[in-house]
Amino acid sequence: MAKKELELVCELCRREVQSLSRHHLVPREEGGRYGATAELCQPCHSTIHLTISNQELAQQYNSIEALQTAEPLQKYLKWVKNRPIERISNRRGRSRRKK
């Protein structure tokens, strides 16, 4: 009898995904090292950190409920909910285009 694979679900977008990463609801840099965490897919995790500052995350968006209703994330959440994507490019790095 084959083992049933665990279903991994992103706590933010609620999609079934292949892997999850741990997001500190209060960023470590803002004192949340040992605080509550959430399991997020990589696209959601990256988008949160690209869109919202650590200070704003600590003060205003320090729960899943707050992130799900965060105005800066609404367009993204609407877009991603029916997408099968597992990864998005990390736009935090410097541009790779040659001039």
N, C-alpha and C positions, 0 to 999 in steps of 0.2 A: 504494500500500500504506500503510495507516494505521499510525502509530507505536503500539506497545503502551505503555500507561501503566505507569509504575513502581508496583509494589505497595508501599504504605507499611504497615509493621507496627510497632505499639507494642512496645517491648522488654519492657514490664512485663506487660501483659495479653494480648499476642500477637494482638490483633485487627487486621484490615485496616481502615485508616482513611484519611480524605482528607487529613489534615495531621498533622504531628508538631512537637513543640517540644523544644528542647534542655534537658535537666535536668543540672545539675552534680551528680555523685554526692557530692562533698563541696561543700556550698554555698559560694558565693563569699565570703560573710561569715565563713566558718570556714576560709578559706585555700585554697579549691578553684578559684580563678579560672582557672588554667591546667591543672587536673587533668582526669581522665576525665569524659566526659559520656555520656548515654544519650538516645536519641530516643524520646519518650513522646507519647501522645495527650494532648489537653488535659484530659480527665476524670481520667486517672491522675496527670498532673502536678499539677493542682489538689488532688486528694485527698491526695497525699503531703504537700504543704505545709500542708494543713488539719489533718492527722492527726499528723504527726511534726515535732518542733522541729528547727531547723537544727543544733543541738548534737547531738541524737540521730542525725540523718542523717550527720553527720561522723564520729561515734564508732562507731555500731552498724550503720548501714544504708547503707554507702558502696559498695555493688555491687548490680547487678541481682538477683543471687542472694539477697542479704540482704533486699532489698526484697520479693522474691517470697515469702519465708518470714516476713516481719515480722508478728507477731501483730496489731498495730493495723490492718493492711491486709487481713487474711484475709476478713472479711465483705464488704468492698468488692470484692475481686478475684473472689470467688465470684459476686457480684451482676452485675458488669460483663461477665463473659466472654461472655455470649450476647446482650448488648445492642447495638443498632445506633447508639447515641448518639454524637455527635461533640462535643457541648459540654454542660457542666453549669454551673449558675449558680455564680458565685464568692461563696461564703458568707463570705469574709473581710471584705467591706465592711460598712458599717453597714446596719441594717435599713431597708427602704424603707416599712415599714408606718407609717401615720399613726396617731397616738394621739388 
